[in-house]
């Protein structure tokens, strides 16, 4: 997977660039990322409760954290 997608998603979330996040959702090849973004944007635009929105936000951040940790190659320093 392209780790730049995770960086972009985090940047778009921090700065509230929902339109760019939507475009990333469509273009990314990571289906899990796409689904997490879809759930988050849906919760933002059609909030049922604040806890649902916060939960989807937290789920997306957790996935981004996990994906970034596993996608970056390990650098060994001697």
N, C-alpha and C positions, 0 to 999 in steps of 0.2 A: 504494500500500500504506500501511497505517497504521504510522507509525514508532513509535507507542506499543507495538506488539507487540514490537519489537526491544528497547526499553528494559525492558519487562517480562521478556522472556526472559533478558536479561543479569542483571537483579535476581534472578530465580528461580534462575539458575545459581550466582550468587555465594553466596546464602544457603541453597542446598541444598533449595529448596522444590520437590521433584520432583512432588508432586501438582498444584501450581499450573502447573508447566511442562507437565504432561500436559493440563490443561484448555486452556491456551493453544495447544498443538499441535492440538487438535480445533477450536478456535474461529477461529484465524487464517485469513485468506484467502490468505496467502502460502504456496503449496504447497512451495516450496523450504525455507522456515523449518520448516514442519511436518515435512518429511522429515528435516531435520537434527536436530530435536528427537527424533523417533522413533528415529533411529539412536543418538543419545547416550543416551537413556533405556534402550534395549535393551542397550547396552554396559554401562551401570551395573548393571542388574538381572541380566543374564546374562553376566557377564564371561568371555570366552574367555581373553584375556591382558590384562595391564595396558596393553600398548602399543596394543591395539585401543580400549580405553576412552579413553586419552589422545589418540589420533588423532581419535576422534569428538568429544571435548571441544574439541580445537583446531580442527577443521573447523567446528563450530558457532560458536565465538568468531570465527573468521575471517569467516564469513558474516555474523554480526551486525555486525562492524566495517564490512564492505563495504556492507551494506544501510543502516546508519545514515549512512554517508558519502554515499551516493547519494540517500537519501530526504529528507534535510533540505534545505530551500531555502537557496540561497546568499544570504548577507547582505552587502551592500556598504556599507562605511563610507567616507564622504567626509571 
